[in-house]
Amino acid sequence: HHSITPTSIKKEITPVFAKVADLNDAPKDRVAETLAKYESVENLDIIIRDLEREMKLAAKELEFEKAAEIRDQIQAMKEMIVFEF
């Protein structure tokens, strides 16, 4: 035979969920910055409309990563509306 002895792999388990949580917080941080610029939650409809326009323009210009970031920002903003009121 080939004289290979199987052994267990011993590796540190990385906290995958912590990394995912950090990634999910990024759009919310940008939402907070955007809200701070507009200084009012009442203007959210205008902000969201502007962001949707910007997202569509980015997609049209084939800047899909930017469009996805804006989409995530819009989603986080809509979630904020739901939980704030």
N, C-alpha and C positions, 0 to 999 in steps of 0.2 A: 504494500500500500504506500501512500504518500507521506506518511508520518507527520501529519499536521494535527495538532491538538487544539480543539476549539476552546477559546477563553472568552469570558465576559468582557464587554467594553465598560470601562470605568471613566465616566465623564461627568462633569458638573452640569446639573440641569439649570439652564438659564431661565430666568423669569420672563417668559414670552408675554404674558398678560400685562406686565408692567410696561413693556415697550409699546404694546397696542394702546394702552391707556394714554401714554404720552402723545402718541400720534393723534388720538381722538381729541385731545385738549387743544391742539394747535388751532383748528378753526375757531374754537370758542375764544381763544385769546385774541385772534384777529377781530372777532365780533365785538369784543369789549373795546378794542381800540377804535373800531368804526363807530360804535355808539358814543364813545367819548368825543369823537370829532363832531358828531351831530348834536351832542348834548341833550338829546331828547328821545325817549322811546316812542313818542307820538309820530315821529317822522320815519318810522320803520318801513312803512309801505313805500315811501319814496326811495329809501336806501335800498330795499330789496329790488325794486324796479330798476334802479341804476345798476345794481350788481348783476341782475339778469341780463341787461343789455350788454354789459361788459363781458359776461360769460359767453354770450352768443357771438360777440365780436371776436373773442379769443378763439373760439371753436372755428369760426369762419376763416381765421388767419392760421389755422392748423396748430394753434398753441394749446394742445389738449391738456397738458399738465396744468397750465394756468387756469383753463376753463374748469377743470376738476377741483382745483383749490377754491375757486370762486363758488362753485356748486356746493362744496362742503361748508363754506362760510354762510351761504344763504340758508342751508339746512339748519346750521347751528343757530342762526338768527331766528328762524321760524320756531325752533324748539324753545328758544328763549322767550318768545312771545307767549307760547302755550304755558310755560311754567311761571311766567311773571304775573299773568292775569288770571 
